[in-house]
């Protein structure tokens, strides 16, 4: 992990260090996505496609797994839990 520091000016703006701008090919008037997770601020370059970004996340997680089989199994387990809860209420 490459850590860099940036100061916050009186307009609450920061300047991203040159190394980061070059690494991520950031340009003036470009956009970044900013979010916070608990006490951490996350800044990422705005993706050209949020769909492509989402598909690329954890892509190795699904290697060798048949998605249809996985969903079918999850659905069966959900239905079992639902039916057992319904039978308890009666």
C-alpha positions as CSV (number, residue, x, y, z in Angstrom):
1,X,0.0,0.0,0.0
2,X,1.4,3.4,-1.0
3,X,0.4,6.0,1.6
4,X,0.5,9.7,0.7
5,X,-0.6,12.8,2.7
6,X,-2.6,15.7,1.4
7,X,-3.5,18.9,3.2
8,X,-7.1,20.3,3.4
9,X,-7.2,23.9,2.4
10,X,-9.6,26.5,3.8
11,X,-12.2,25.6,1.1
12,X,-12.0,21.9,2.3
13,X,-10.2,20.9,-1.0
14,X,-7.3,18.5,-1.3
15,X,-4.7,18.1,-4.0
16,X,-4.0,14.6,-4.9
17,X,-0.2,13.9,-5.0
18,X,1.3,13.7,-8.5
19,X,2.3,10.0,-8.1
20,X,-1.4,9.1,-7.5
21,X,-2.7,11.3,-10.3
22,X,-0.3,9.7,-12.7
23,X,-0.9,6.2,-11.5
24,X,-4.7,6.5,-12.0
25,X,-4.4,8.8,-15.1
26,X,-6.4,11.5,-13.4
27,X,-7.0,14.7,-15.3
28,X,-8.3,18.2,-14.5
29,X,-12.1,18.2,-14.4
30,X,-12.1,14.5,-14.0
31,X,-14.3,12.9,-11.3
32,X,-13.7,10.7,-8.4
33,X,-16.1,8.7,-6.2
34,X,-15.8,9.5,-2.5
35,X,-17.4,7.4,0.2
36,X,-16.8,6.7,3.8
37,X,-16.8,3.4,5.6
38,X,-17.0,3.8,9.4
39,X,-14.0,6.1,10.0
40,X,-12.2,5.7,6.6
41,X,-12.6,7.9,3.6
42,X,-12.2,6.1,0.3
43,X,-11.5,8.0,-3.0
44,X,-11.6,6.0,-6.2
45,X,-11.5,7.3,-9.8
46,X,-15.1,7.5,-11.2
47,X,-15.5,4.4,-13.4
48,X,-16.6,4.8,-17.0
49,X,-19.2,2.1,-16.3
50,X,-20.4,1.2,-12.8
51,X,-21.7,-2.1,-14.2
52,X,-18.2,-3.1,-15.4
53,X,-16.7,-2.0,-12.1
54,X,-19.2,-4.1,-10.2
55,X,-18.6,-7.1,-12.4
56,X,-14.9,-6.9,-11.9
57,X,-15.2,-6.8,-8.1
58,X,-14.4,-10.2,-6.6
59,X,-14.5,-11.8,-10.0
60,X,-12.2,-14.6,-8.7
61,X,-14.8,-15.3,-6.0
62,X,-17.0,-17.1,-8.6
63,X,-14.3,-19.1,-10.4
64,X,-15.4,-22.7,-10.7
65,X,-18.9,-22.0,-9.3
66,X,-22.0,-22.6,-11.4
67,X,-24.1,-19.5,-10.6
68,X,-27.4,-21.2,-11.5
69,X,-26.6,-24.2,-9.3
70,X,-25.6,-21.9,-6.4
71,X,-28.8,-19.8,-6.7
72,X,-31.0,-22.9,-6.9
73,X,-29.4,-24.3,-3.8
74,X,-29.8,-21.0,-1.9
75,X,-33.4,-20.8,-3.0
76,X,-34.1,-24.3,-1.7
77,X,-32.6,-23.5,1.6
78,X,-34.6,-20.3,1.8
79,X,-37.8,-22.2,1.1
80,X,-37.0,-24.8,3.7
81,X,-36.5,-22.1,6.3
82,X,-39.7,-20.3,5.3
83,X,-41.8,-23.5,5.4
84,X,-40.4,-24.4,8.9
85,X,-41.2,-20.9,10.2
86,X,-44.8,-21.2,8.7
87,X,-45.3,-24.6,10.4
88,X,-44.2,-23.2,13.8
89,X,-46.8,-20.4,13.5
90,X,-49.7,-22.8,13.0
